Amino acid sequence: MNKNDYTIRLEEKKDYREVENLVRESFWNVYRPGCSEHYVIHVLRDDEAFIPELDFVMEKDGALIGQNMFMKTIIEADDGRVIDILTMGPIGITPKLKRQGYGKAILDYSLEKATAMGFGAVLFEGNIDFYGKSGFDYARKFGIRYHDLPEKADDSFFLCKELIPGYLDGITGVYQTPQGYYVSDEDVEEFDKAFPPKEKLKLPGQIF
Ligand SMILES: CC(C)(COP(=O)(O)OP(=O)(O)OC[C@H]1O[C@@H](n2cnc3c(N)ncnc32)[C@H](O)[C@@H]1OP(=O)(O)O)[C@@H](O)C(=O)NCCC(=O)NCCS
């Protein structure tokens, strides 16, 4: 990856289908046979928690090669407060350009923009091996628990980064995933019919 061979800009309406296809390619057979993330972004753009000013695409040689987006959500603090935070994703890079630094580049760029907008923290589900390099740590270290997770369950997928240092100081509580991320398999199947056929494969490492 050359530092100057890409641009990052806000997603526009004209990009929607290309971005959905990009996300589909990027997530296909990674976490499950097929994927749902292309439909998730389709739905999230109309959600009131969606933040159009933090909805980014990455372009290289005239094609879209990556995307990332953010949503508003909350922590229900144990002391009764409601703490406004961000959650993030899907984030995806086109398959042939994965592991060349583009993912980290769009991630760091979009986190800078979120910080500049004054948001305090980002929490979401992800792999510490990738996000740790951009300053994320386990959310449990900040005293934040993942909703509906049994007490002793593995929560190492649940990550947090403060954008305002100390934003979560003195807060313990439960993170809520925005409802918009939950889609039905039937709706995904129906939506997927509008895309080129792709084979769903059961592969090692999938989590669903
Ligand atoms: C995850 C994703 C966005 C990362 O983007 P990327 O451009 O491939 O990653 P980068 O090259 O910027 O990675 C930087 C470093 O993070 C780490 N990393 C990246 N992806 C990783 C992965 N899947 N597992 C473990 N470590 C990873 C590596 O250490 C990497 O450096 P290295 O390649 O020199 O070892 C991209 O691979 C992707 O689209 N994956 C499929 C969809 C997905 O899983 N999205 C995230 C859902 S939470």
PDBQT file of the ligand as one rigid body, heavy atoms in Angstrom, charges set to zero:
ROOT
HETATM    1  C1  LIG A 301     -11.090  -6.628   8.971  1.00  0.00    +0.000 C 
HETATM    2  C2  LIG A 301     -10.649  -5.747   7.791  1.00  0.00    +0.000 C 
HETATM    3  C3  LIG A 301     -11.546  -4.514   7.707  1.00  0.00    +0.000 C 
HETATM    4  C4  LIG A 301      -9.203  -5.313   8.075  1.00  0.00    +0.000 C 
HETATM    5  O1  LIG A 301      -8.744  -4.551   7.008  1.00  0.00    +0.000 OA
HETATM    6  P1  LIG A 301      -7.366  -4.920   6.299  1.00  0.00    +0.000 P 
HETATM    7  O2  LIG A 301      -7.073  -3.879   5.279  1.00  0.00    +0.000 OA
HETATM    8  O3  LIG A 301      -7.451  -6.327   5.827  1.00  0.00    +0.000 OA
HETATM    9  O4  LIG A 301      -6.367  -4.851   7.526  1.00  0.00    +0.000 OA
HETATM   10  P2  LIG A 301      -4.959  -4.088   7.629  1.00  0.00    +0.000 P 
HETATM   11  O5  LIG A 301      -4.049  -4.560   6.547  1.00  0.00    +0.000 OA
HETATM   12  O6  LIG A 301      -5.178  -2.634   7.721  1.00  0.00    +0.000 OA
HETATM   13  O7  LIG A 301      -4.501  -4.688   9.029  1.00  0.00    +0.000 OA
HETATM   14  C5  LIG A 301      -3.618  -4.094   9.887  1.00  0.00    +0.000 C 
HETATM   15  C6  LIG A 301      -3.169  -5.128  10.890  1.00  0.00    +0.000 C 
HETATM   16  O8  LIG A 301      -4.300  -5.598  11.660  1.00  0.00    +0.000 OA
HETATM   17  C7  LIG A 301      -4.177  -7.008  11.869  1.00  0.00    +0.000 C 
HETATM   18  N1  LIG A 301      -5.286  -7.703  11.224  1.00  0.00    +0.000 N 
HETATM   19  C8  LIG A 301      -6.025  -7.295  10.167  1.00  0.00    +0.000 A 
HETATM   20  N2  LIG A 301      -7.003  -8.166   9.882  1.00  0.00    +0.000 NA
HETATM   21  C9  LIG A 301      -6.873  -9.161  10.773  1.00  0.00    +0.000 A 
HETATM   22  C10 LIG A 301      -7.576 -10.354  10.994  1.00  0.00    +0.000 A 
HETATM   23  N3  LIG A 301      -8.635 -10.727  10.249  1.00  0.00    +0.000 N 
HETATM   24  N4  LIG A 301      -7.165 -11.156  12.002  1.00  0.00    +0.000 NA
HETATM   25  C11 LIG A 301      -6.099 -10.820  12.761  1.00  0.00    +0.000 A 
HETATM   26  N5  LIG A 301      -5.391  -9.695  12.601  1.00  0.00    +0.000 NA
HETATM   27  C12 LIG A 301      -5.778  -8.871  11.632  1.00  0.00    +0.000 A 
HETATM   28  C13 LIG A 301      -2.888  -7.441  11.298  1.00  0.00    +0.000 C 
HETATM   29  O9  LIG A 301      -1.915  -7.408  12.309  1.00  0.00    +0.000 OA
HETATM   30  C14 LIG A 301      -2.602  -6.395  10.264  1.00  0.00    +0.000 C 
HETATM   31  O10 LIG A 301      -1.252  -6.250  10.043  1.00  0.00    +0.000 OA
HETATM   32  P3  LIG A 301      -0.442  -7.369   9.190  1.00  0.00    +0.000 P 
HETATM   33  O11 LIG A 301      -1.258  -7.708   7.977  1.00  0.00    +0.000 OA
HETATM   34  O12 LIG A 301       0.840  -6.659   8.878  1.00  0.00    +0.000 OA
HETATM   35  O13 LIG A 301      -0.258  -8.516  10.121  1.00  0.00    +0.000 OA
HETATM   36  C15 LIG A 301     -10.682  -6.522   6.441  1.00  0.00    +0.000 C 
HETATM   37  O14 LIG A 301      -9.775  -7.588   6.480  1.00  0.00    +0.000 OA
HETATM   38  C16 LIG A 301     -12.037  -7.056   6.070  1.00  0.00    +0.000 C 
HETATM   39  O15 LIG A 301     -12.784  -6.412   5.336  1.00  0.00    +0.000 OA
HETATM   40  N6  LIG A 301     -12.393  -8.281   6.567  1.00  0.00    +0.000 N 
HETATM   41  C17 LIG A 301     -13.675  -8.900   6.263  1.00  0.00    +0.000 C 
HETATM   42  C18 LIG A 301     -14.812  -8.175   6.916  1.00  0.00    +0.000 C 
HETATM   43  C19 LIG A 301     -14.584  -8.004   8.414  1.00  0.00    +0.000 C 
HETATM   44  O16 LIG A 301     -14.234  -8.955   9.104  1.00  0.00    +0.000 OA
HETATM   45  N7  LIG A 301     -14.832  -6.782   8.943  1.00  0.00    +0.000 N 
HETATM   46  C20 LIG A 301     -14.641  -6.466  10.329  1.00  0.00    +0.000 C 
HETATM   47  C21 LIG A 301     -15.802  -6.921  11.137  1.00  0.00    +0.000 C 
HETATM   48  S1  LIG A 301     -15.565  -6.520  12.853  1.00  0.00    +0.000 SA
ENDROOT
TORSDOF 0
